[in-house]
Amino acid sequence: QVQLVESGGGSVQAGGSLRLSCAASGLGYSSNCMGWFRQAPGKEREGVAAMNPEAGVTVYADSVKGRFTISRGNAKNTVYLQMNSLKPEDTAMYYCAADCLSLREATYWGQGTQVTVSS
């Protein structure tokens, strides 16, 4: 009965910023890992960022390090992805994920929100 709903996607010029939000429900307290994945046309889905506050671990794909920041709300039912210095190669559908295993996979997924970065 887990639901993840993303929002905040849109179109932006290179160098701009977007903030994605994910509202989660039905997650147990043991579901500590939350993350963001993306999939560009013709490419495989890839992990972008993931965090596990209990383990004190946050991990980012090399391609977004220093530009993206993942964070979680105090109630632990919301996760954010702040994306700065966006590049055209960041264009993709972005998916919120729960019960993740670092940047490799996850158990639960949202429907996705489109991010388009123009050059």
N, C-alpha and C positions, 0 to 999 in steps of 0.2 A: 504494500500500500504506500510505497514511496513515490513522491512526485517532486520533480525538479522543473522549475519554470524560469527560463532565462529572459532577460530584457536588456536593453541598452545598446544593441547593435545599431549600425547605420553606416552612412557614407562619410568619409573624411578625406582630406587631402594629406599627402605625405607630410610627415612631421607633426601632424595633429594628434589629438588624444580622444579616447573613448573610455567609458567605464561600464563594464558589464556587471549585471547583478543576477544572482540566482537565488530564488526563494525555494526553500526545501521544506518538505513535510513528510512525516512518517518515518523519519530516520531515528534509529535508536541511539542511545548515548554511546554505544560502542563503535558507531560509524564515525570515526575520527578523521579519516582522510577525505578531503574534498579537493577537487581539481577542475581544471579547464582543459579541454581538448579542442582541436580544430581539424577541419578537413577542407582542403582546397580542391577545385575541380580536377579530376584525373589523378589525384594523389591520395595516398593512404592517410588515414586519421592519425594524428600525432598529438602527443601530450605537450601541453604548453606550460602549465604550472600546477603544482599540487602542494597541499600543506597538511600536516598532521600536528596540531598544537600539543597533543599529549606527548608526542615524541620529540617535540621541539624542532621539527624538521620542515623546511620549505625548499622545494626544488623547482627549478626552471629549466626549460629547454635552452640550450646554448644560444639559439637564435633570438631569444627574447630577454636574456639576462641584462639587467641594467635599464630595461625599458618597461617591463611589465611588473606589476606587483599584485600578488594575491593576498586577500585578507578575508577575515570572517567576522561576522557580527557577534555581539556579546551574547545574544540568545542562541547562537550556533545554528540558526535556521536560515541564515543568509550568508552567501559568499560573494565576494567581489573580485573583479579583475580590472585593475587600472592599467590602461595601455597608453603609453606615451611614446613619442617619436615614432609614430607608426610608419611602416614602409609598405609599398605595394605588395610585397611578398607575404604580408600579414593577412591579406585578403583571404577569407575562408568563412565557412560556417563554424561558429564556436559553440561548443557543447559543455554544459555543466555536468560534472560527474561526481558521484558519491561512492563511498567504499572503494576507493581507488587503490591501486598498487603502484605508487610513484607515478611515473608518466607512461606506464605501459598499458594499463587496462583498468576498468572499473565495473562495478556491479550495476549501478543505476545511472541513467542518462536522461537529460532533458531533451526537448525537441530541437533546440538550437536557435541561435540568433545570428543573422548575417552581418559580417563586417567587411566593408569594401573600402580599400585605400587606393586613391587615385594618385597618379604621378604628375 
